[in-house]
Each structure stands twice: as C-alpha cells, then as structure tokens.
Amino acid sequence: QVQLVESGGGFVQPGGSLRLSCAASGSIFSSNIMGWYRQAPGKERELAASITSSGNANYADSVKGRFTISRDNAKNTVYLQMNSLKPEDTAVYYCNYRTKLTTSWGQGTQVTVSS
C-alpha cells in the first residue's frame, strides 16, 4: 500500500504560477510512474503530466510548455510547476502512483484560476 499526500493548491490569477507537491510513503517500488491528473467540474479525470522513476516525462498537449513535472526519488516526492495558468486549468489535481501491479491516488488538491 502506498499513501500519497498532496500540497500546494490554491487560488491564483490568470498568468500566475503554482507548485504542487506529492509525497509518497509506504511500500514503494523503485520502478514506478508518478503523475498528476486533474478533474474539472462536469468533466472526466485526465492526465496532466507523468514521470517515470528514470525521469522520462509525459505531458498533455494542453499543458505543454507551461507545466513542468519533476521528482526527487530520494524523497519519494513528485512536483508539478504550473506557470502561465489559465482559467481552464481550474480543477482538482490528483497525485497518482502506479506500477505494473498497483495504483494509488492522493486525496486531491483544488487549483482555481480566476480574475
């Protein structure tokens, strides 16, 4: 079992920045993928960005060039730096950890982009 604790959400004006953090604890396998998904009201949950334990990152087209995902394997923590935020980025952001055998989710953190 892997537990995920997110932090860093909040309210920001369009064009602003936020940094999300997600710390994993528990039975963590060295080979894993961690990522951030988001779910806006009335919409399905979608992938924003993910990163493998070796550092290969993947981004949704809607966030490319604005979001940067990174991780600190020593701390079992993944980060999402979000710049040039838009109102359409408003959503609950969920941290995700997965291996071939298991998937874990965080409780979610709200990001609101509004003037």
DSSP file with accessible surface (Angstrom, degrees, kcal/mol):
  #  RESIDUE AA STRUCTURE BP1 BP2  ACC     N-H-->O    O-->H-N    N-H-->O    O-->H-N    TCO  KAPPA ALPHA  PHI   PSI    X-CA   Y-CA   Z-CA
    1    1 A Q              0   0  169      0, 0.0    26,-2.2     0, 0.0     2,-0.4   0.000 360.0 360.0 360.0 134.4    0.0    0.0    0.0
    2    2 A V  E     -A   26   0A   7     24,-0.2     2,-0.4    95,-0.1    24,-0.2  -0.968 360.0-154.3-119.4 131.7    1.3    3.5   -1.0
    3    3 A Q  E     -A   25   0A  88     22,-2.8    22,-2.2    -2,-0.4     2,-0.4  -0.866   7.1-160.4-105.2 139.3    0.0    6.7    0.6
    4    4 A L  E     -A   24   0A  11     -2,-0.4     2,-0.5   101,-0.4   103,-0.5  -0.978   5.1-169.1-123.1 130.5    0.1   10.0   -1.2
    5    5 A V  E     -A   23   0A  88     18,-2.1    18,-2.4    -2,-0.4     2,-0.3  -0.975  10.9-162.5-122.8 118.5   -0.1   13.4    0.4
    6    6 A E  E     +A   22   0A  10     -2,-0.5     2,-0.3    16,-0.2    16,-0.2  -0.657  13.4 166.9 -98.8 155.0   -0.5   16.4   -1.8
    7    7 A S  E     +A   21   0A  64     14,-2.2    14,-2.7    -2,-0.3   102,-0.1  -0.972  41.3  65.4-155.3 162.4    0.0   20.1   -1.1
    8    8 A G        +     0   0   35     -2,-0.3    11,-0.3     1,-0.3    14,-0.0   0.370  59.0 132.0 108.2  -3.5    0.3   23.4   -2.9
    9    9 A G        +     0   0   27     12,-0.1     2,-0.3     9,-0.1    -1,-0.3  -0.155  24.6 116.5 -71.5 175.0   -3.1   24.0   -4.4
   10   10 A G  E     -d  111   0B  31    100,-1.2   102,-2.8    99,-0.1     2,-0.4  -0.991  59.9 -46.9 161.1-161.8   -4.8   27.3   -4.1
   11   11 A F  E     +d  112   0B 132     -2,-0.3     2,-0.3   100,-0.2   102,-0.2  -0.876  50.8 165.3-109.7 134.8   -6.2   30.4   -5.9
   12   12 A V  E     -d  113   0B  21    100,-2.6   102,-2.0    -2,-0.4     3,-0.1  -0.992  33.8-114.2-147.4 151.2   -4.3   32.3   -8.5
   13   13 A Q    >   -     0   0  130     -2,-0.3     3,-2.3   100,-0.2    72,-0.2  -0.465  53.2 -77.8 -80.2 156.9   -5.0   34.9  -11.1
   14   14 A P  T 3  S+     0   0   58      0, 0.0    72,-0.2     0, 0.0    -1,-0.1  -0.277 121.9  28.1 -53.8 137.8   -4.6   34.1  -14.8
   15   15 A G  T 3  S+     0   0   55     70,-3.3    69,-0.6     1,-0.3    71,-0.1   0.274  99.7 118.7  90.5  -9.2   -0.9   34.2  -15.8
   16   16 A G    <   -     0   0   19     -3,-2.3    69,-2.4    69,-0.3     2,-0.3  -0.085  56.0-123.6 -82.6-176.5    0.2   33.2  -12.3
   17   17 A S        +     0   0   59     66,-0.2     2,-0.3    67,-0.2    66,-0.2  -0.937  20.9 179.3-131.7 151.3    2.1   30.2  -11.0
   18   18 A L  E     - B   0  82A  33     64,-2.1    64,-3.3    -2,-0.3     2,-0.5  -0.977  15.8-146.7-143.6 154.6    1.6   27.4   -8.5
   19   19 A R  E     - B   0  81A 127    -11,-0.3     2,-0.3    -2,-0.3    62,-0.2  -0.986  12.2-160.0-126.2 122.4    3.7   24.5   -7.5
   20   20 A L  E     - B   0  80A   0     60,-2.6    60,-2.4    -2,-0.5     2,-0.3  -0.768   5.8-165.0 -98.3 145.9    2.1   21.2   -6.4
   21   21 A S  E     -AB   7  79A  26    -14,-2.7   -14,-2.2    -2,-0.3     2,-0.4  -0.957   6.6-171.2-127.8 148.9    3.9   18.6   -4.3
   22   22 A a  E     -AB   6  78A   0     56,-2.0    56,-2.4    -2,-0.3     2,-0.5  -0.944   6.2-162.0-142.8 117.4    3.1   15.0   -3.6
   23   23 A A  E     -AB   5  77A  44    -18,-2.4   -18,-2.1    -2,-0.4     2,-0.4  -0.879   8.8-154.8-102.9 128.3    4.9   12.8   -1.1
   24   24 A A  E     +A    4   0A  10     52,-3.1     2,-0.3    -2,-0.5   -20,-0.2  -0.790  16.3 172.0-102.0 144.4    4.7    9.1   -1.3
   25   25 A S  E     +A    3   0A  60    -22,-2.2   -22,-2.8    -2,-0.4     2,-0.3  -0.962  37.1  44.0-145.2 161.4    5.1    6.7    1.6
   26   26 A G  E    S+A    2   0A  52     -2,-0.3     2,-1.7   -24,-0.2   -24,-0.2  -0.823 106.4   2.0 109.3-146.5    4.6    3.0    2.3
   27   27 A S  S    S+     0   0   78    -26,-2.2     2,-0.5    -2,-0.3    -2,-0.1  -0.570  76.3 177.6 -85.1  83.5    5.6    0.1    0.1
   28   28 A I        -     0   0   44     -2,-1.7     2,-0.3    -4,-0.1    -2,-0.1  -0.764  20.1-146.3 -96.6 125.3    7.3    2.0   -2.8
   29   29 A F        -     0   0  117     -2,-0.5    -2,-0.0     1,-0.1    -1,-0.0  -0.673  17.8-129.2 -85.8 144.6    8.8    0.1   -5.7
   30   30 A S  S    S+     0   0  113     -2,-0.3     2,-0.8     1,-0.1    -1,-0.1   0.833  99.0  61.9 -64.7 -31.0   11.9    1.6   -7.2
   31   31 A S  S    S+     0   0   90     21,-0.1     2,-0.3    22,-0.1    -1,-0.1  -0.848  78.4 122.5 -99.4 107.2   10.4    1.3  -10.7
   32   32 A N        -     0   0    8     -2,-0.8    21,-1.6    67,-0.1     2,-0.4  -0.957  53.6-125.0-153.7 169.8    7.2    3.3  -10.8
   33   33 A I  E     -FE  52  98B  44     65,-2.5    65,-2.3    -2,-0.3     2,-0.4  -0.995  22.7-170.1-122.9 130.1    5.4    6.2  -12.6
   34   34 A M  E     +FE  51  97B   3     17,-2.5    17,-2.9    -2,-0.4     2,-0.3  -0.921  17.8 154.5-117.9 146.7    4.1    9.2  -10.7
   35   35 A G  E     -FE  50  96B   1     61,-2.4    61,-2.6    -2,-0.4     2,-0.5  -0.944  38.8-110.8-158.8 176.5    1.9   11.7  -12.2
   36   36 A W  E     -FE  49  95B   0     13,-3.2    12,-2.9    -2,-0.3    13,-1.8  -0.991  26.6-176.5-122.5 125.0   -0.8   14.4  -11.8
   37   37 A Y  E     -FE  47  94B  49     57,-2.9    57,-3.3    -2,-0.5     2,-0.3  -0.806   9.5-155.9-110.3 160.2   -4.3   14.0  -13.1
   38   38 A R  E     -FE  46  93B  14      8,-2.9     8,-2.9    -2,-0.3     2,-0.4  -0.987   9.0-163.3-140.3 150.9   -6.9   16.7  -13.0
   39   39 A Q  E     - E   0  92B  66     53,-2.2    53,-2.3    -2,-0.3     6,-0.2  -0.956   7.4-162.2-137.1 115.1  -10.7   16.8  -13.0
   40   40 A A    >   -     0   0   25      4,-0.4     3,-2.3    -2,-0.4    51,-0.1  -0.568  45.6 -75.4 -89.0 157.7  -12.7   19.9  -13.7
   41   41 A P  T 3  S+     0   0  118      0, 0.0    -1,-0.1     0, 0.0     3,-0.1  -0.282 119.0   6.3 -55.1 127.9  -16.4   20.1  -12.7
   42   42 A G  T 3  S+     0   0   94      1,-0.2     2,-0.3    -3,-0.1    -2,-0.0   0.522 113.7 100.3  78.7   4.9  -18.6   18.1  -15.1
   43   43 A K  S <  S-     0   0  148     -3,-2.3    -1,-0.2     1,-0.0     2,-0.1  -0.815  75.2-102.1-121.1 163.5  -15.6   16.6  -16.8
   44   44 A E        -     0   0  170     -2,-0.3    -4,-0.4     1,-0.1     2,-0.2  -0.429  45.8 -93.6 -78.7 155.8  -13.7   13.3  -16.7
   45   45 A R        -     0   0   89     -6,-0.2     2,-0.3    -2,-0.1    -6,-0.2  -0.490  50.8-172.8 -67.5 136.7  -10.4   13.0  -14.9
   46   46 A E  E     -F   38   0B  90     -8,-2.9    -8,-2.9    -2,-0.2     2,-0.3  -0.952  27.7-102.5-134.4 154.5   -7.5   13.5  -17.3
   47   47 A L  E     +F   37   0B  45     -2,-0.3   -10,-0.3   -10,-0.2     3,-0.1  -0.557  30.6 175.6 -74.3 132.4   -3.8   13.2  -17.2
   48   48 A A  E     -     0   0B   0    -12,-2.9    12,-2.5     1,-0.4     2,-0.3   0.812  66.8 -25.4 -97.3 -48.7   -1.9   16.4  -16.9
   49   49 A A  E     -FG  36  59B   0    -13,-1.8   -13,-3.2    10,-0.2    -1,-0.4  -0.980  55.5-170.3-163.3 151.8    1.7   15.1  -16.6
   50   50 A S  E     -FG  35  58B  14      8,-2.4     8,-2.7    -2,-0.3     2,-0.3  -0.962   3.8-162.8-143.9 161.4    3.6   12.0  -15.6
   51   51 A I  E     -FG  34  57B   9    -17,-2.9   -17,-2.5    -2,-0.3     6,-0.2  -0.991  15.4-133.1-148.8 135.6    7.2   11.0  -15.0
   52   52 A T  E >   -F   33   0B  35      4,-2.2     3,-1.9    -2,-0.3   -19,-0.2  -0.369  34.9-103.9 -81.0 168.4    8.9    7.7  -14.7
   53   53 A S  T 3  S+     0   0   27    -21,-1.6    20,-0.1     1,-0.3   -20,-0.1   0.735 123.9  55.7 -65.2 -20.4   11.4    6.8  -11.9
   54   54 A S  T 3  S-     0   0   96    -22,-0.2    -1,-0.3     2,-0.1   -21,-0.1   0.438 125.0-102.1 -91.6  -1.0   14.1    7.3  -14.5
   55   55 A G    <   +     0   0   40     -3,-1.9     2,-0.5     1,-0.3    -2,-0.1   0.520  68.8 147.1 100.1   7.2   12.9   10.8  -15.3
   56   56 A N        -     0   0  113      1,-0.0    -4,-2.2     2,-0.0     2,-0.3  -0.672  32.8-156.7 -80.3 122.1   11.1   10.4  -18.6
   57   57 A A  E     -G   51   0B  49     -2,-0.5     2,-0.4    -6,-0.2    -6,-0.2  -0.720  13.2-167.7-104.8 151.3    8.2   12.9  -18.6
   58   58 A N  E     -G   50   0B  87     -8,-2.7    -8,-2.4    -2,-0.3     2,-0.4  -0.998   8.9-168.2-137.0 136.8    4.9   13.0  -20.5
   59   59 A Y  E     -G   49   0B  54     -2,-0.4   -10,-0.2   -10,-0.2     2,-0.1  -0.950  25.7-115.4-128.7 146.9    2.6   15.9  -20.8
   60   60 A A    >>  -     0   0   23    -12,-2.5     3,-1.7    -2,-0.4     4,-1.1  -0.490  35.5-117.9 -68.8 147.6   -1.0   16.5  -22.0
   61   61 A D  T 34 S+     0   0  133      1,-0.3     3,-0.4     2,-0.2    -1,-0.1   0.853 112.0  63.4 -58.0 -32.4   -1.0   18.8  -25.1
   62   62 A S  T 34 S+     0   0   57      1,-0.2    -1,-0.3     3,-0.0   -14,-0.1   0.669 111.8  34.0 -69.7 -15.9   -3.0   21.4  -23.1
   63   63 A V  T X> S+     0   0    0     -3,-1.7     3,-2.3   -15,-0.2     4,-2.3   0.485  83.2 126.4-117.5  -4.9   -0.2   21.9  -20.6
   64   64 A K  T 3< S+     0   0  119     -4,-1.1     4,-0.1    -3,-0.4   -15,-0.0  -0.276  80.5  16.4 -58.0 134.9    3.0   21.5  -22.7
   65   65 A G  T 34 S+     0   0   88      2,-0.4    -1,-0.3     1,-0.1     3,-0.1   0.285 126.2  58.2  86.6 -11.7    5.3   24.5  -22.4
   66   66 A R  T <4 S+     0   0   27     -3,-2.3    17,-2.1     1,-0.2     2,-0.3   0.679  98.1  53.7-117.4 -34.9    3.5   25.7  -19.3
   67   67 A F  E  <  -C   82   0A   3     -4,-2.3    -2,-0.4    15,-0.2     2,-0.4  -0.824  59.4-166.4-106.3 146.2    3.8   22.8  -16.8
   68   68 A T  E     -C   81   0A  74     13,-2.5    13,-3.1    -2,-0.3     2,-0.4  -0.988   4.9-159.4-132.5 123.8    6.9   21.0  -15.6
   69   69 A I  E     +C   80   0A   7     -2,-0.4     2,-0.3    11,-0.2    11,-0.2  -0.809  20.2 162.1-100.6 141.7    6.9   17.8  -13.7
   70   70 A S  E     -C   79   0A  48      9,-1.9     9,-3.1    -2,-0.4     2,-0.3  -0.944  17.4-153.9-148.3 168.3    9.9   16.6  -11.7
   71   71 A R  E     -C   78   0A  37     -2,-0.3     2,-0.5     7,-0.3     7,-0.2  -0.995  16.1-147.7-149.4 154.1   10.7   14.2   -8.9
   72   72 A D  E >>> -C   77   0A  51      5,-2.9     5,-1.9    -2,-0.3     3,-0.7  -0.941  13.9-169.9-119.7 101.4   13.1   13.6   -6.1
   73   73 A N  T 345S+     0   0   79     -2,-0.5     3,-0.5     1,-0.3    -1,-0.1   0.827  84.7  59.9 -66.0 -30.1   13.5    9.8   -5.8
   74   74 A A  T 345S+     0   0   95      1,-0.2    -1,-0.3    -3,-0.1    -2,-0.0   0.834 115.9  34.4 -65.6 -30.4   15.4   10.1   -2.5
   75   75 A K  T <45S-     0   0  136     -3,-0.7   -51,-0.3     2,-0.2    -1,-0.2   0.381 104.2-128.5-101.8  -0.8   12.3   11.9   -1.0
   76   76 A N  T  <5 +     0   0   57     -4,-0.6   -52,-3.1    -3,-0.5     2,-0.4   0.906  64.5 137.4  51.5  44.8    9.7    9.9   -3.0
   77   77 A T  E   < -BC  23  72A  16     -5,-1.9    -5,-2.9   -54,-0.2     2,-0.4  -0.963  41.1-161.6-127.3 139.6    8.2   13.2   -4.0
   78   78 A V  E     -BC  22  71A   0    -56,-2.4   -56,-2.0    -2,-0.4     2,-0.3  -0.924  10.6-160.4-119.1 145.4    6.9   14.5   -7.3
   79   79 A Y  E     -BC  21  70A  33     -9,-3.1    -9,-1.9    -2,-0.4     2,-0.4  -0.903  10.9-159.4-123.6 152.4    6.3   18.1   -8.1
   80   80 A L  E     -BC  20  69A   0    -60,-2.4   -60,-2.6    -2,-0.3     2,-0.6  -0.924   7.9-162.5-132.9 107.8    4.3   20.0  -10.7
   81   81 A Q  E     -BC  19  68A  63    -13,-3.1   -13,-2.5    -2,-0.4     2,-0.6  -0.821  11.1-166.0 -88.7 120.1    5.4   23.5  -11.5
   82   82 A M  E     +BC  18  67A   0    -64,-3.3   -64,-2.1    -2,-0.6     2,-0.3  -0.941  11.3 173.3-115.4 115.2    2.5   25.3  -13.2
   83   83 A N        +     0   0   58    -17,-2.1   -66,-0.2    -2,-0.6   -67,-0.2  -0.749  59.2  23.8-115.4 164.8    3.2   28.6  -15.0
   84   84 A S  S    S-     0   0   69    -69,-0.6    -1,-0.2    -2,-0.3   -67,-0.2   0.895  84.7-160.6  48.8  47.9    1.1   30.8  -17.2
   85   85 A L        -     0   0    3    -69,-2.4   -70,-3.3    -3,-0.2   -69,-0.3  -0.266   7.4-158.4 -65.5 145.1   -2.1   29.4  -15.6
   86   86 A K    >   -     0   0   86    -72,-0.2     3,-2.5   -71,-0.1     4,-0.3  -0.843  32.0-109.6-119.1 157.1   -5.4   29.8  -17.4
   87   87 A P  G >  S+     0   0   68      0, 0.0     3,-1.9     0, 0.0    26,-0.4   0.853 117.8  63.4 -55.2 -32.4   -8.9   29.6  -16.1
   88   88 A E  G 3  S+     0   0  126      1,-0.3   -48,-0.0   -48,-0.0    -3,-0.0   0.564  88.7  69.3 -72.2  -6.0   -9.3   26.3  -17.9
   89   89 A D  G <  S+     0   0    1     -3,-2.5    -1,-0.3    24,-0.1     2,-0.2   0.533  71.0 120.1 -82.9  -7.4   -6.7   24.9  -15.7
   90   90 A T    <   +     0   0   36     -3,-1.9     2,-0.3    -4,-0.3    22,-0.2  -0.409  41.3 107.5 -61.4 125.0   -9.1   25.1  -12.8
   91   91 A A  E    S- H   0 111B   3     20,-2.1    20,-2.7    -2,-0.2     2,-0.6  -0.965  75.4 -80.9-177.1 170.6   -9.7   21.6  -11.4
   92   92 A V  E     -EH  39 110B  34    -53,-2.3   -53,-2.2    -2,-0.3     2,-0.5  -0.860  47.0-146.4 -89.4 127.1   -9.0   19.2   -8.6
   93   93 A Y  E     -EH  38 109B   0     16,-3.2    16,-2.1    -2,-0.6     2,-0.5  -0.868  12.8-163.2-101.7 128.1   -5.5   17.9   -9.1
   94   94 A Y  E     -E   37   0B  42    -57,-3.3   -57,-2.9    -2,-0.5     2,-0.3  -0.925  13.0-137.0-114.8 132.7   -4.8   14.3   -8.0
   95   95 A a  E     -E   36   0B   0     -2,-0.5    11,-2.3   -59,-0.2     2,-0.4  -0.628  24.2-163.6 -81.8 143.8   -1.4   12.7   -7.5
   96   96 A N  E     -EI  35 105B   3    -61,-2.6   -61,-2.4    -2,-0.3     2,-0.4  -0.989  14.0-172.8-135.0 138.5   -1.1    9.2   -8.9
   97   97 A Y  E     +EI  34 104B   1      7,-2.4     7,-2.8    -2,-0.4     2,-0.3  -0.997  17.9 169.8-125.7 132.6    1.4    6.4   -8.2
   98   98 A R  E     +EI  33 103B  94    -65,-2.3   -65,-2.5    -2,-0.4     2,-0.2  -1.000  16.2 171.4-149.1 148.4    1.5    3.3  -10.3
   99   99 A T        -     0   0   28      3,-2.7   -67,-0.1    -2,-0.3    -2,-0.0  -0.692  58.4 -82.4-128.5-170.6    3.4    0.2  -11.0
  100  100 A K  S    S+     0   0  213     -2,-0.2     3,-0.1     1,-0.2   -68,-0.1   0.771 129.4  34.3 -67.8 -20.5    2.6   -3.0  -13.0
  101  101 A L  S    S+     0   0  155      1,-0.2     2,-0.3     0, 0.0    -1,-0.2   0.657 120.0  25.6-110.0 -19.7    0.7   -4.3  -10.0
  102  102 A T        -     0   0   54      2,-0.0    -3,-2.7  -101,-0.0     2,-0.4  -0.973  48.0-158.3-149.9 157.8   -0.8   -1.4   -8.2
  103  103 A T  E     -I   98   0B  75     -2,-0.3     2,-0.3    -5,-0.2    -5,-0.2  -0.998  12.4-172.4-137.3 137.3   -2.2    2.1   -8.4
  104  104 A S  E     -I   97   0B  13     -7,-2.8    -7,-2.4    -2,-0.4     2,-0.4  -0.965   5.6-157.4-129.2 150.3   -2.7    4.7   -5.7
  105  105 A W  E     -I   96   0B 108     -2,-0.3  -101,-0.4    -9,-0.2    -9,-0.2  -0.944  12.3-132.0-125.5 146.7   -4.3    8.1   -5.6
  106  106 A G        -     0   0    9    -11,-2.3  -101,-0.1    -2,-0.4     3,-0.1  -0.288  34.9-103.5 -81.6 178.3   -4.0   11.1   -3.4
  107  107 A Q        -     0   0  122   -103,-0.5   -13,-0.1     1,-0.1  -102,-0.1   0.651  63.2-112.9 -82.7 -12.9   -7.0   12.9   -1.9
  108  108 A G        -     0   0   14      1,-0.1     2,-0.4   -13,-0.0   -14,-0.2   0.142  19.6-130.8  96.2 147.2   -6.8   15.8   -4.4
  109  109 A T  E     - H   0  93B  23    -16,-2.1   -16,-3.2  -102,-0.1     2,-0.3  -1.000  22.5-121.1-135.7 135.2   -5.9   19.5   -4.1
  110  110 A Q  E     - H   0  92B  86     -2,-0.4  -100,-1.2   -18,-0.2     2,-0.5  -0.579  22.7-171.9 -81.4 132.5   -8.0   22.3   -5.6
  111  111 A V  E     -dH  10  91B   0    -20,-2.7   -20,-2.1    -2,-0.3     2,-0.5  -0.994   5.8-175.3-120.4 122.6   -6.5   24.7   -8.1
  112  112 A T  E     -d   11   0B  42   -102,-2.8  -100,-2.6    -2,-0.5     2,-0.6  -0.984   7.6-170.7-123.2 124.2   -8.6   27.7   -9.0
  113  113 A V  E     +d   12   0B   4     -2,-0.5     2,-0.3   -26,-0.4  -100,-0.2  -0.957  30.8 133.5-115.7 113.2   -7.5   30.2  -11.7
  114  114 A S              0   0   53   -102,-2.0    -2,-0.1    -2,-0.6   -28,-0.0  -0.995 360.0 360.0-159.0 150.2   -9.7   33.3  -11.8
  115  115 A S              0   0  128     -2,-0.3  -102,-0.1  -102,-0.2    -1,-0.1   0.424 360.0 360.0 -94.3 360.0   -9.6   37.0  -12.0
